[in-house]
Amino acid sequence: EDGIRDECTSLVGSEMCIRDRAYGKAREQFGAPLVEKQGFLFKLLVENWIDLEAGRAHMEEVALRIDNGEKDMGTEGSIAKYWGTEAGNRAADASIQALGGYGYAREYVVEKMRRDVRITSIYEGTSEIQQSIIAMYRWKDTVRSKGAFYEEMAAGLDALHEADPNVGADLVGAAMRGMNDTIQHMHARKQTRNQIVMFTFADMMTVCEVADALCRKAAALNEAGDAEAGFFSAMSRAFARKAVRMVKDGAERCVYGLAAAADADALKAGGDLLTALDNRLPAAALAGLWTDMNAVGEHLKNLD
């Protein structure tokens, strides 16, 4: 727990994103600055910026809970390290790509930052160790509580959505319930003995809990009338949709990845689960994603 603030220093990725933004504003291709191109703005800058801000929101929340005296926060620490370091690595890769050949040149420093950030997903517990910790403890929490652990978290998101419908809390709550159903489905079929299932759980659990924290941060900024409230709301809605996509993808891989093609009962049960998930998270839930990403991008372009 003491290492939460230090372990996720990969949020140095934010500095790399800042460098990307500056370069993208100065570098022109096909008659316009790179930052005006959606392929650059959405793929290399905005998505990574949102991932890093989501990780920051989660770490701030966990650190505050520790400061307030909460104990047994090891799983939260693993979530913080896993998401933060992996997001930092993705941002570092995007920075190299964004700068093109310059990204490989020592003069631009980004190549050193890429090398430095890589170790964060290895030391003091690799990402795979973090996945094992997250999945094991959250799976036990879910089974012991008969689903109440994540249901209570989802209910909190329902309440947040009632108070502030602009941060995507309803989507995160629905994603969390779909994940909860998936965990219990796989547990009932004794498939949690497979490490790949547990690793998939860990990814779903991590994105949902990180999204939960970002929703609360965005709502708090809205309530306070903060100047960046709209910016954070757009990021929170975009990240909520990422949680939806990751849960739906993870659920499909879980129910079909180990099923035998001749096992009609398993296929039907898995299909029923996925149908229920589609009803809970229809394709329309992703509507507006690129609109929100564009709003985030416009804000980033105008930062000093």
Disulfide bonds with the S-S distance in Angstrom:
none
